Amino acid sequence: MIIELRVKNFRSIRDWQSFSMLAENKVKEHDKIVFENANQNILGTAIIYGRNASGKSNLLNAFRAIQFMVIESAEFKIDKVIPPFEPYKLDDSFEKLPTELYIDFIAKDNIRYVYEIGFTATKIIYENLKFYPKSQPATLIERTHGEPIKYGDYLTGRKKDIEDKLYDNQLFLSKVGTDKLDGLKSAYMFFSEGIYISTFHDTKYDNILIQTFTNKMAKDDIPYFKENINSLMRVADTGIDCIDIKEVEIDVDALPEEMSDEKKQELVERYKHKIRTIHKKFDGEKEDGTVEFKLNEESTGTIKLLAVGGLILEALADGQVLIIDELDKSLHPKLTRALINIFHSKKTNPNNAQLIFATHDVSLLDNDLFRRDQVWFAEKEYEGHSHFYAISDIPNIRANAPFEKYYMSGRFGANPVINEVELNFQF
């Protein structure tokens, strides 16, 4: 579970900005959607609003940046530039400063960790990892560029073996993916398996997701996954009675000759299972059997629901953090609301999965759906840098305030200023 993310000098985020999933004591409404874990009261969902180019996606991409660094930097070559180094560009002095990321989280072992890194285009400036074995934090690793790495008493194992193979542009924690160090395994696994970030919006990406879930259903990797996705399709009123998995024949001889047999077999295994949607067929008003559709015969919204629904079901099964840019894209507002409520119920979310998403759908700005500390706004200052705040940070906003009305009237800020008079096009 995410407790807090802090970001500095990343894209439009210039100064330290904090995004918190910690439930605020002063906010008393909807206490049933607050989950207790590792002695922390944590929110199951958060929603982010803001005008275009305000920094919403940049905040979500900060999650992606730290995840990428943990999973991928172990494989960086000695001279490789660090891809997530994207400093604030509207002030030249920041191009020489490191991007800094801080994340406070609870891993699968139900232990709280705090991980912070700072890096430039070519090197890790610092990397610190602490955890809470009891009520107080304890150091696991403490690393500063140019100095020997310090290790806490709790961290045992062959640490020097990793340190000796570490390049300046690689994270120590990233090496745990290939070099066994049990004391850091849970922290590493949080980034490799505990977070899923979706910031792409095209149908091609949705189809890739659906193929992944199709293969998992064919292998029965996730218990009750097929039953649950069928239930979701029916509840969403898509017209789909159920989905089926068919094994299709792939002509290996049609694949390029230069492709190795091993690669050909890999492609066959990846794409041999396909989803087919089953609809009821009618003779006039009388049911008359069923008819099978290929996926490309379904609507964009149905394809989107299959992709997002798969992500949600996997997150619920594993207790993942699911981060999505524009969750509501191509989905009906009532359906989006139903998906959010899945995360708000202990019955449907027994493993404390979290959902964090950005949206423009103001119909979701509803005090029946969200607490004041769950609704966040991205605002861009005149100088071009972003800052973030929740409704609970705004003074004198009551729990029963009309969130949508206040937002659209500008009371919450984070709204575009559109001067239609200046739309003086010339033709």
N, C-alpha and C positions, 0 to 999 in steps of 0.2 A: 504494500500500500504506500502511496505517496503521502508524505506529511507536508513537505515544502520544497519548492524549487526557487533558487535565487540565481539571477543572471546579470552579468555585466559585460559590456562591450561586445555585443553580438547583434549583428544586423542593425535594426532600428533601436535596439536597447542599449542606451549609452551608459547610464548610471545603474547602480545596483537596484534591481527590481525583484520583488518577492511575490510568489504565487503560492498560497497556502490552502491545504485541504484540512487543516486543523479546525475543528468546530470551536467557534467562539463562545465563551461562557455567557456573554451578555445576550446571545441569541437563544431564545428558549423554544421557538416554534419548531414543529416537526422533529421532536427528539427521537422518534422511532427510526429515522433515516441516518442517525449517527451511530457508527460502529466503534466499539471499544476494542483496541488491540495494543499490546505492549504498553499498557497504562496510558494510552492516548485516545482521545475522542476524535474520530476521523470521519469526514464526510464521504459518502458513497459516490456523489456526483458533483460536478461543477460545470457551469455554462459560461461562455465568454462572448460578450458583444463588443461591437465597435465599428466605426465606419471603415470603408475600404482603405487599406494601407495604414491602418492604425497600429499594427503590430501583433494582431491576434495569431496569425500563422507563424510569426517569428517566435512567439512564446512557445507554441507547440513544437516548432523546429528546434528549440533549445533542448527539449526532452530528447529529440532525435539525435542531436549533436553529442550529448553525453553518452547516450546508448551506443552510438556509432563508435565513439572513441574507446569505450570499454570492450566492445566486441571485435573491432577491426584493427586497432592500432598495433596489436601484437605482431601483425603481418607487415607493417610499414617497413619499406626498405630504408637504408641508412640516410638516403638523401631525399626521401619523399616529403613533399609539403603536406601539412596537416589540413585536410579538406574543410573541417568545420571552423577553421579560423576565418571568420568573416566579421572583422571589426567594424565598429560604427564609422561610416564614411563621411559624415558631414562635419567632422572636426579632425583635422590632420593629426593632432596630437594623439588621438586614440589608435591610429594605425600602428603606433610603436608600442602600444600597451597590450597585455595578454587578454584574450577572451577568458572570462572566469565563470565557472558553473559550480553550483552547490546544490546537493540534493539530500534531503532527509527522508528516509524510507524505512519500511518494515519488510523484511524479506520473508521467504517461505518458512524459515525456522522461527518466525514470530519474534525475532530480535530486531531492534531498531539500530540502523546504521546512519552515519553521516559521512558523505563522500564529497570532496571538493577538489577541483582541478583548475589550473590556469595554464594556458598554452599560447604560444605565438605560432607563426607559420611553420617553424622548423623545430621547436623544442617544447618539452613540458617544463614549465616554470616551477610548478609545485603540484603535489598530489598527496592528499591526506585522507585517511580512512579511520574513522572511529566507530565504536559500537557500544551498546548498553547491555553488558552482561548482567548488570544489576541496575540500581537507580542512577548511577553516575556513569558518564562516558569514560571509555578506556581506549587508548590509542592502539591501532593495529599496524598502520604504516604511516610514516611522516617523511616526506621527500621534498627536498628543495634543490633546484638545479645547482650543480657545482659542489654539493655537500654530500657526505655519506648518508645513505638512507637509514632512518631510525625505525626500530621495530618495537612494538609493545610486548610486554611479558606474556600476553595471551596468545601471541602468534608463534607457533612452533613449526618445525619442518625445515626443508632445505631452501631457505630464503635466498641464500647467497648464490645458489645455482641460477635463480631467476635474475637477480641483480647483475650478475656477470654478463648476461646475454641481453641486457636492456639498452636499447638505443635512446638517444635524447628525445626522439619523437614518439616513443612508445610508453603507454601506461603500464605500471607494474601490475595493476589489477587485470589488465587485458591478458597478460601472460598466463593467468590462472586457467584460461581456456585450454591451454595445451600443456602447461607445467603444473602438476598436481600440488596444491597447497590447501589442505582441508580447511584451515582457519579463514580462508577468503572465498571458499566455494559458494556459500549462500549469497554473499554480496555480488559475486560475478553472475550467478544464476538469475538474480533479480533482473539484471539488464538483458541477459540472453533469452530468458523465458518469461519473466514477470511483467514485461511491458510490451504492448503492441501499439505502434504509432502508424496511423493511416492519414496521409495528407495529400493523396492523389485522388483525382476526381473523374478519370476517364473510364469508359466501359471496358477498355482493354485490361486495365488494372483489376476491375471487378471480376472479369472473366478468369484472370490468373488466381484470384482469391477463391473463386468458386471451384476451379479445378483442384486447388489444394484441399479444400474441404470435401470435394467429391472423392478424392483418393483416400482421405481419412475415413469417410463413411464406408467405402468399399472394404477397407481393412478393419473397420470397427475399432478405430483407435480411440475414439471418445465415446464412452458409454451413453446410450440413448440420444446420440446426436441426430440421427436420422428421424427418430420419433419427435424430437423437439423442433427440428426445422419444419417438419410436416405440420405440427401444431401451430407454429408461427405463421406459415403460409395460409392456413385456414382462417386463423383469427384475423389476419390482415385483410381478409376479403379479396384475395387476389383471383379467385375463381379456380385456384389449383386445389384439387382434391388430395393429392399427395405427390411426392417426387419419387422417382425410381432411379436406380443406378444400373446402367447398361454397359456391358463390355463390348467395345467396338473393335473391329479388325483393322489394323493399320498395315498397309502394304509396305513392308520393309524395302522391297526392291525399288520403290519410288523415291526413297531417300537418296541424297547425294552419294555417289560412289566413293568420294574422298572421305566420307564420314566413317569412323572406325566402327567395327561391329559392337564394341562396348557402348559407344555413344548412341548407336541406333537402338540397342536394347533399352538403354536408359530412357530414350524418348518414348518408346513403346510402353514402358511401365508407367511413365508419367501421364500419358494421354489415352490409355486404353479404356479408362472408365469415363463415362459421360453421364451427365444428369439429363433425365427426361421428365418433363412435368406431365402429370396425368389430370385431365379435365373430364368432367361428366359430359356426356353427349346426349342430345335430346331429339326426340321425334315429336315435333310440335312442342307441347308442354310436358310430355312424358319422357322420363329418363330412359335412355336407350344405350346403356353401356358407357364406355369411356373412350377417349381419344388421347393419343400421345403427342406432345409437342417437343421439338428441339428447343434448346435454350435461346437460340437467336430468334425464335418466333415469339418470345415473351416481350413484354414492354420493358422500357428502360427502368421504370420504377420497380418492377418485379425483380429484374436482375440486380438492381441496387439492394433491394431488401434481402435477397439471397446472400449477397456478399456481406452486408452489414450484419445480418442475422447470424451468419456463420461466425463472424468475429465476436459478437456478443455472447453466443452460446459457448464458444471456447473460453472466453474471459470468465464467464460464470462458472464453468467447470473447473478451471484452474485457479480462480481467485486472482486473475490478472488485472493490471491497469490498462484500460483501453482508451487511447487518445485519438480523437478523430476530428479532422477539419471539415466543417459543414456536414455534420451527421444527417441533417434534414434534407440534403440535396436529393431531389427526385422522390422524396417520401412525403406522404400526406401528413399535415401537422398532428392529426389525431393518432396516427401510427407512431410518429416520433415521440409523442407524449407517452404512449403505452410502452415503448422501448425504454424510456427513462425510468418509468415506474417499476420496471423489472429490477433495476438496481436499488430501488428504495425499499424493497421488501426482503426481509430475512428468509421468507419462504422460497422466493425465486433467486435470491442471492445469498446462499448460506456460507459461501467462502469469502465474503467481503471483497468482491471485485469492485473496481472503481471505473467510472466513466467520466472523462473530461473532454469537452468538445466546444468548438466555436460555431457560431450560427448567426444568421441575420433574421431568423424567424421570431418576430416579436410576440407571436401568439403564445410562445413558451414562457414569456415573462409573466409568471403567474405565482402569486404567493400561496396558492393551493398546491403548487408543484415544487417550489423551491423555498429554502430559507434565505435570509438576507446574506449570509456568509457563503452561499453557493453561487450567487450571481456576480460575475466579474465583468469589468469593462476595460477595454484597451483604449487609451487616449493618446494622441500624438500632439506634442507641444509645438509651438510656433517654430522652434529651432529644428524640429524634425525627429526628436527622440521620443520613444514610447514610455508610458508608465501605466501601471495596472492597479486597480482597486476594486473592492467589492462593495455592494450596497451597504453592508454593515460598517464600512469605513466612512460613510456619509452621515453627518450628524442629523438627528431628528427625523429619521425615516422609521416609521412604525412597521410592525410585523404585518399588519393588514393593509399596508399602503398599496395602491393600484400600480404595480410595477410597470406594466406596459404603458399606461397613461403618463406616468412620470418620465419614463425614458423618451417617449415620442415628443413630449413637450420640452425636452432638454434639461429637465431637472437633475438627471443623473450624469449629464455630459455624454461624451463618447458618441456624439451624433454628428453626421455630416452637416456642414453649412453650405447650402446650395442656393446660389443667387441666380435664379432663372432669367433675370433681366440681362445677364451677361451672355446668355445663349443667343447671341446675335450672329447666327450663321450667315455666310454670304455664298450665293450660288451664281 
